[in-house]
Amino acid sequence: MFCTILLPALLLTTWPGPVFAQSAAASDAARTSVAGEIRSSVSGKLRDFYGPRGYWPLWIEKGKVGPQGDALIGLIESADADGLRPRDYDPRQLRSLMEEADASGDPKLLARADLAFSRAFAALVSDMRKPSRRVKVRYLDPEVEPKNEEPRDILRAAAVAPSFVDYVRTIGWMSPFYVNLRNVRAGFAERWSGLPQDAVPTGVKMRPGMKSGAASLRRRLGLESGAAYDKALVAKVKAFQGDHGLKEDGVAGAATVEALNRGDDYYDRAIALNLERARLLPGPYVRHVVVDAASARLWYFSKGEQDGTMKVVVGARESQTPMMAGMIRYATLNPYWNVPSDLVERKLAPRMLAGGSFTKKHYEALSDWSASAQRLDPTSIDWRAVADGRTELRVRQLPGGNNAMGKVKFMFPNDLGIYLHDTPSRDLLAKPARQFSNGCVRLEDAERLGRWFFGKPLKADSDEPEQHEPLPQPVPVYLTYLTAVPSGDGVQFLPDVYGRDAM
């Protein structure tokens, strides 16, 4: 009895080893043959990629083109979503090469297919990343400037991804903001383009159950003619609201009517423009931070994942947070707040003329902007000249609980004085729209972001002002402006607070 039970178990545990070993050996032998064919036929810039890896194939697995080949062909066939022409990458030829090589198993044909797929992939990635002239971003450091990547760099990044097929399927070289908006664009257009562009009357709130007055709304949404606000119209209004990032209540209020009256062209242009903005952001395998001034949020990424997000307060309409990119190089603990000159002129000087206290807010005035500047007695300052703009005065706020910078600021050096910083003012972070600052970015949780930057809690050694702590590795930061973002299966269109879409 013991033997009859044990023998099958022994067979199951011992036989597959040699079988699998033989299979793996055969697979390696096949790929070695393909590598030899690649070596004899590769040329140009592709040799720079294949040579250092011993001409080992990238796309071939078990004697066939792997699933990443199908993923690339599918991506190419949908490249019009990226503003590219699928025919430029010849997906038909790629499929033909793949089918012929897979059917024959001929190393020469497999090598030819591997090279063709690498060539098409490198071209597609390069074109997909190419910046648009419509979007102006200020680049502060060479590390963040868009570059024309060589095929070897594009292919190396793909080859070291944890899963090559997932890297292709998820478009891992592009920002998640770009990929997610791209993915919902086609479905959004299919559902909402081509409908009648009749204007819906404004100033009237149309509700479910109304017996008349909804005729124009029905026409605009492509329903059969009538005047009733029935279940079919409620469902269509809710679908429109959901796909446009509006509250799904089925009521055609002011926001819904305004969205309907914008028309198809508006939404198509808005999505296209925001794709161009998102195109300039790196993929999630690059460790980086993104600040979006339109939604007033921050995200941080590394190793192919989003590591976290938080609310931020960004520039007001009259003091906009610019579109720029740089390298966060150090943190400043116990920072001073150098009060912007225009705030000294517009707010602080009139307050002093009205009898306000200078020291209660822990301000100090300095003689100039040098490192050896002397403190000035507030009573000796001609505040009228400062308020009139005839005298420019340097003022800073001392570190402490009331300091506008909070406990820390994260610096990516620039001449505009823009940086990320802590804030003691928490009330503005609770608001749905958070464009209130003088251009800098106030963080909801500076302590958490500091831990991510440094890999440990960030703490000052003493009460000494302006303690600078260099990052272990500088981190790219991108300040962008995304007014169209994915929302479920649709798109949320955010208010164009800065008026940049119109420009």
Secondary structure, 3 states (H helix, E strand, C coil): CHHHHHHHHHHHHHCHHHHHHHHHHHHHHHHHHHHHHHHHHCCCCHHHHHHHHCCCCCCEECCEECHHHHHHHHHHHCHHHHCCCHHHHCHHHHHHHHHHHHHHCCHHHHHHHHHHHHHHHHHHHHHHHCCCCCCCCEECCHHHCCCCCCHHHHHHHHHCCCCHHHHHHCCCCCCHHHHHHHHHHHHHHHHHCCCCCCCCCCCCCECCCCCCCCHHHHHHCCCCCCCCCCHHHHHHHHHHHHHCCCCCCCCECHHHHHHHHHHHHHHHHHHHHHHHHHHCCCCCCCCEEEEECCCCEEEEEECCEEEEEEEEEEECHHHCCCCEEEEEEEEEECCCEECCHHHHHHHHHHHHHCCCCCCCCCEEEECCCCCCCCEECHHHCCHHHHHCCCCCCEEEECCCCCCCCCCEEEECCCCCCCCEECCCCCHHHHCCCCEEECCCEEECCHHHHHHHHHCCCCCCCCCCCCEEEEEEEEEEEEEECCCEEEECCEEEECCCCCCCCCC
